[in-house]
Amino acid sequence: MAVQSVLLPRQEKINVYAKKSKNVVQAVNALRDLGADFDIDLPRICCCGNQSAGKSSLIEAISGIALPRSDGTCTRCPMEVRLSEPSDDHAPWQCTLTLHFTKDAKMQQLAKPVNFKFGDVILEKADVEPLLRRAQKALLNPTKFLDPTKTDTVKTYLEMTDEALEVNELKFTENTLMVEVVEKGIGDLTLIDLPGIIHATAATEDRHFITLVNDLVTKYIQNERTIIDLENQAIANLARQYDPDGSRTIFAFTKPDTIEPGCHEEWLKHLTGASSFKGTAFVVRNPSKLELTAGISNREARQNEQHFFTTEKPWSTLPSRNQLGVPHYQARLSQVLVSLIRKTFPTIRDQARKLLDATENDLNSLPKPVSNIATIELVNLARTFSQGIATHLLAEGGCNTFFRNEIDQPFQTLDSEIRATAPNLLIQSNTLLGEPQDTEGLTVRKVQRIIDEERGRPEFGNVPAKAAKQLLMDATAKWKAPANDCLDVVDTALANKVAQQAQETFGRFPALEETARLQQECKSSVETLLQVHFLNESRFPFTLDPPEHKEKVESYNAKFKETLLGMHKQAQQFIIQGLTATAKASLANDQHDGVINCVSQVLGYFDVACDRYIFNIARTIDIHFVLKFGEEVEKRLLQTFPWDLEQAEELLEEDGGVRDRRRELEEKQARLRTVWDQIRASGI
């Protein structure tokens, strides 16, 4: 009896933690059912080990059910074993199987888990193992099982023969087989049995499964909220990599009855913490192959284990045997899991709330889906687009950056380029001696020659009209390019603004966005107007001879003479706008009065015409192109839209990326809302 008081019976040991573990374990189970682990790392226990290394015996010892053991039907998928106490103390033992799909047939993550109950509630333990084999078969054939066009159903697999179980679409899967066992005294515990690590394969084409399974195990155990339950030392290095201090590693040494006499020292060091192994160690005895063949029950196996540790040395002589046997091992797993859940649940709650808020913010940042009749929605979109354009073109509501940087700046460039075409008269110090014939630029001699050739009736301030006209035409001939360049720059800026506004308004409707390229027609009409202004100035000089024109002519004349009188006789080349002087003597004799008068008349007119041309070009582009486009864009846009309902609906078909992103976020939002509701309802 003294031994019995140290090695507690299974039910008594587990019930120490039963009340406080039930709610927290079931709360996490419920969250996992809802797909919370898609977004949040949930606390869990994972049982890891080599393939065919005895993991199944551990799961059997804890759960009391038999697992498939043949080579073709060992663990080929994660198996989540959930143990729970019944609400009614007199309820019979029962087990239910559930296929938990988180990946589709192409192993891509589903929007939310898909669960299928696999058959009815199982009331006999002997019926579990064959049904587990068939349930795993369903998980290994996702194309047939998940595709609604296929005929495979749960019933198909329930009725499948043993021979048909050997051939599968997949050899391993990340989808999970859930096994829920309800039994009085079993306690509340959930653990995940992972496929065993593979070190070699018989077939060369199967070698990639080595990496696949290793990656799956690594994915689970690298999570800091995973308790690592190791069955053997073969993967202890993997556990040490992700849990170096061993705080979440529990190691189960099996087969202590196979240790030769005198070789127990290393095992005892693990139990006492004297070895290099980091973690909590347990020693359990599972049934031998002979006992399994004989059909030993779980109860008998536990009785044999208890008898072994109480009678066999050195186990029977240990001062404390709390790390011996499956009951102590299971109690420790439950204790650690409950402790981890309680410790991390506040963080899980915060994560869920933040993820839900972030998801809803992302969803709200997307354009709203079309809810109106398609034709009405087109009208609304056209109005939104035109209002957005008009705001920038009119520089209203604080939106003056576009006009200031993209419209006004080309006008400033136009002004400087047109004024730069003013005639420049070059007078050199050798003017009196005669200028070389190859002198570049407009010289006194060239101007004088033009005057002489065109002299007749004086029509332009006592200067031959044709001479002045020729000088003006030489300058105004250069005005066309700056005007067209200005229009092109404004057109490019407007096109960019239209494209930007189209993206903002129609970006989710690719077909509709292309209809918003409307400014070309406006530009064509403006090009015609610019040509008219150019011809008016370049071919037909005209002025009403306003006072400001006379003032400019007199100003240029006085300026030139004053400058010339102040020049030194031997001065180097000196250029001023419209004229450069040489020597006093030439002016004293009024030798160049005709040239100065001609150039002064030309420059005076040039200033008037230049101001007029720059104003007309800028005003024409602004009124007849920029503002006109803003005024007519809605009408023009509506004219391009089809008003057949079917065609309108085609235009309003959303961009696939936006549509898919919205669906993804809506699915995530729905999933997280159910998770959040479950967290609040848990009361933890």
C-alpha positions, 0 to 999 in steps of 0.5 A, spaced: 500 500 500 505 504 501 507 503 494 500 505 491 501 512 495 507 514 491 505 511 484 498 514 484 493 511 480 491 514 473 485 517 475 487 520 482 493 523 479 490 526 473 484 529 477 488 533 481 488 538 475 481 536 472 477 542 474 482 547 472 484 544 466 478 543 463 475 550 461 482 552 458 484 546 454 477 546 451 477 554 450 483 553 446 480 547 442 474 551 440 479 556 438 483 551 433 476 549 431 475 556 428 481 557 425 484 561 430 491 558 429 491 561 422 493 568 425 495 566 432 500 561 435 496 557 440 499 553 446 499 546 444 503 539 445 506 536 440 509 529 440 515 528 436 519 522 434 522 517 429 517 514 424 515 507 427 519 509 434 514 508 439 510 514 439 504 510 437 505 507 444 505 513 448 499 516 445 495 509 446 498 509 453 495 516 454 488 515 450 487 508 451 485 507 444 489 503 439 492 506 433 494 504 426 501 500 426 502 497 419 507 500 414 502 503 410 497 506 415 502 509 420 501 516 422 501 520 415 498 526 418 498 530 424 493 527 429 490 531 434 488 527 440 483 531 445 481 527 452 476 530 456 472 528 462 464 527 461 459 532 463 455 526 466 459 522 471 455 516 468 456 517 461 459 511 457 466 511 454 465 514 447 470 517 441 469 521 435 473 522 429 473 529 425 477 531 418 480 538 419 482 541 413 486 547 413 489 546 406 485 545 399 487 539 394 493 543 392 495 544 399 494 552 399 491 555 405 483 555 406 479 561 408 477 557 414 477 550 416 473 545 413 471 540 418 467 533 417 465 528 422 467 522 420 462 517 421 458 516 428 460 516 435 464 510 436 462 506 443 467 501 442 474 501 443 475 496 438 472 500 432 477 506 433 483 503 429 480 501 423 476 507 422 482 511 424 485 508 418 480 510 413 479 517 416 487 518 414 485 515 407 480 521 406 485 526 408 490 523 404 486 524 398 484 531 398 482 532 391 477 526 391 474 528 398 474 536 397 472 537 390 464 537 390 464 534 383 467 528 385 463 522 388 467 520 394 464 522 401 465 520 408 461 513 407 465 512 401 471 511 406 467 508 411 466 502 407 472 502 404 476 495 404 483 494 407 486 493 400 483 500 398 487 503 403 494 502 401 494 507 395 493 514 396 494 521 392 498 523 398 503 520 402 503 525 407 499 531 409 498 537 413 491 536 414 489 534 421 485 528 424 482 530 430 480 524 435 476 526 441 475 521 447 471 522 452 472 518 458 471 518 466 477 519 469 481 521 463 482 528 464 482 534 460 488 534 455 490 535 448 496 533 444 498 533 437 501 527 434 506 529 428 508 524 423 515 521 425 521 523 422 524 519 416 531 518 415 531 514 409 526 512 404 526 505 400 524 509 393 528 514 390 522 518 388 520 518 396 526 522 398 523 529 398 518 526 404 524 526 408 524 534 408 517 535 408 516 531 414 522 534 417 519 541 415 512 540 418 515 538 425 520 544 425 514 548 423 510 546 430 516 546 435 519 552 433 513 556 435 514 558 442 507 556 445 509 549 443 510 544 448 515 539 445 514 532 447 520 527 445 519 520 444 526 519 443 533 522 443 534 522 435 531 528 434 533 531 441 538 536 437 532 539 433 528 540 440 535 543 443 535 548 437 528 551 438 528 550 445 535 551 448 534 552 455 529 546 455 523 550 458 518 547 454 521 540 452 518 534 455 522 527 454 519 520 454 524 514 455 521 508 453 522 501 453 526 501 460 525 493 460 530 492 455 536 496 459 541 491 460 543 490 468 548 495 470 547 500 464 541 504 467 546 510 470 545 514 463 537 514 464 538 516 472 542 522 470 536 524 465 531 523 471 535 527 476 537 533 471 545 531 471 545 530 464 546 535 458 539 534 456 535 540 457 528 538 459 524 534 464 525 527 463 520 521 464 521 514 463 515 509 461 514 502 460 509 500 454 507 493 452 512 489 448 511 487 441 509 480 444 504 483 449 501 487 443 500 481 439 496 478 445 491 483 445 493 487 451 488 492 454 490 499 456 488 497 463 493 491 463 498 495 460 498 500 466 498 495 471 504 491 468 507 498 468 506 500 475 508 493 477 515 493 473 517 500 476 515 498 483 519 491 483 525 492 478 531 496 480 533 501 480 526 504 479 523 501 485 529 504 489 528 511 487 526 516 493 521 519 488 518 516 482 514 522 480 517 521 473 516 514 472 510 511 469 504 514 464 500 517 469 505 521 472 507 523 465 500 525 462 499 529 469 505 533 467 503 534 460 496 537 462 499 541 468 504 544 463 499 545 458 494 548 462 500 553 465 502 555 458 495 557 456 493 561 462 500 564 461 499 566 454 491 567 454 492 575 455 497 575 449 492 571 445 486 576 447 490 582 445 493 579 439 486 577 436 483 584 438 489 587 434 488 583 428 481 584 428 482 591 428 487 591 423 483 587 418 477 591 419 482 597 417 485 594 411 478 592 409 475 599 410 481 602 406 479 598 400 474 601 395 467 599 397 464 594 392 459 596 387 452 596 390 447 600 385 445 598 378 451 599 374 448 604 370 447 609 376 454 607 378 457 609 372 453 616 373 456 616 380 463 615 378 463 620 372 461 625 377 466 623 382 472 623 377 470 630 374 469 633 381 476 630 383 479 633 376 475 640 377 478 641 384 485 641 381 484 644 375 481 650 378 486 650 384 480 650 389 480 647 396 487 647 398 489 643 391 493 648 388 499 644 388 498 641 381 496 648 378 502 651 381 507 646 379 504 643 373 500 649 369 503 655 371 510 653 371 510 651 363 507 658 362 513 661 366 517 657 361 513 660 355 514 667 357 522 666 358 523 663 351 519 668 347 522 674 350 529 670 349 527 671 341 528 679 341 533 681 336 540 682 338 544 688 335 551 686 335 556 693 334 563 691 334 569 696 335 571 695 327 564 698 325 567 704 322 572 700 318 567 695 315 565 689 318 567 682 315 562 679 311 562 672 315 560 676 322 555 672 325 549 675 328 545 682 327 550 687 325 549 694 324 551 693 317 546 688 316 541 692 319 543 698 314 543 694 308 536 691 310 534 698 310 537 701 304 534 695 300 527 696 303 527 704 303 521 707 299 515 710 302 516 710 310 511 707 313 513 705 320 516 710 324 520 713 319 523 706 317 521 702 311 516 698 313 518 692 310 525 692 313 522 693 320 517 687 318 523 683 316 527 684 323 520 682 326 519 676 322 526 673 323 524 674 331 517 671 331 518 665 327 521 662 333 515 663 337 511 657 334 515 652 338 515 655 345 507 655 344 507 648 342 512 646 347 508 649 352 501 646 350 505 639 350 508 640 357 501 642 360 498 636 356 502 631 359 501 634 366 494 634 365 494 626 362 498 624 368 493 628 373 487 624 369 491 618 369 492 619 377 484 621 378 482 615 373 486 610 378 483 613 384 476 613 381 476 607 377 482 603 378 479 597 381 475 597 374 480 596 369 476 596 363 473 603 365 479 606 367 481 606 359 475 610 358 478 616 361 483 618 356 479 624 354 483 630 353 486 629 346 480 632 342 481 638 347 488 639 345 487 638 337 482 644 337 487 648 342 493 647 337 488 650 331 488 656 336 495 657 337 496 656 330 492 662 329 495 666 334 502 665 331 500 667 324 497 673 326 504 675 330 508 672 325 505 674 318 501 681 320 504 685 325 499 690 327 498 695 333 494 701 334 500 705 336 498 706 343 502 710 348 506 705 351 508 703 344 511 710 343 514 710 350 518 704 349 520 706 342 523 713 345 526 709 351 530 704 347 532 710 342 535 714 348 537 708 352 542 706 346 544 713 345 546 714 352 550 707 352 553 709 346 556 716 348 559 712 354 562 707 351 570 708 350 572 708 343 577 702 344 571 698 348 571 690 347 564 687 344 558 689 348 551 687 347 545 689 350 538 687 348 537 690 341 543 694 340 551 694 342 555 700 341 562 702 338 565 709 338 563 716 340 565 719 333 560 714 329 554 717 333 556 724 333 556 724 326 549 721 326 552 715 322 547 710 325 541 714 327 537 710 322 539 703 325 538 705 332 531 708 330 529 702 326 531 697 332 528 701 337 521 701 333 522 693 332 524 692 339 518 697 341 513 693 337 516 686 339 515 688 347 508 689 345 507 683 341 511 679 345 506 681 351 500 680 347 502 673 344 504 670 351 498 672 354 494 669 348 497 663 348 497 662 356 490 664 356 488 660 350 491 653 353 488 655 360 481 657 358 480 652 351 484 646 354 485 646 361 478 649 364 474 647 358 477 640 359 474 640 366 468 643 364 466 638 359 470 632 362 463 629 365 459 630 359 465 627 355 466 621 360 458 619 360 458 619 352 463 614 352 460 609 357 455 604 354 448 604 357 446 597 356 446 594 362 450 588 361 455 592 358 455 597 364 456 591 368 462 588 364 465 595 365 464 595 372 467 588 373 473 589 379 480 588 378 481 581 380 487 583 385 482 588 389 476 583 388 481 577 391 484 582 396 477 584 399 474 577 399 481 575 403 480 580 408 472 579 409 474 571 410 479 573 415 475 578 418 469 573 419 474 568 422 477 573 427 470 575 429 468 568 431 475 567 434 474 574 438 467 572 440 469 565 443 475 568 447 470 573 450 465 567 452 471 563 454 471 567 461 479 566 461 
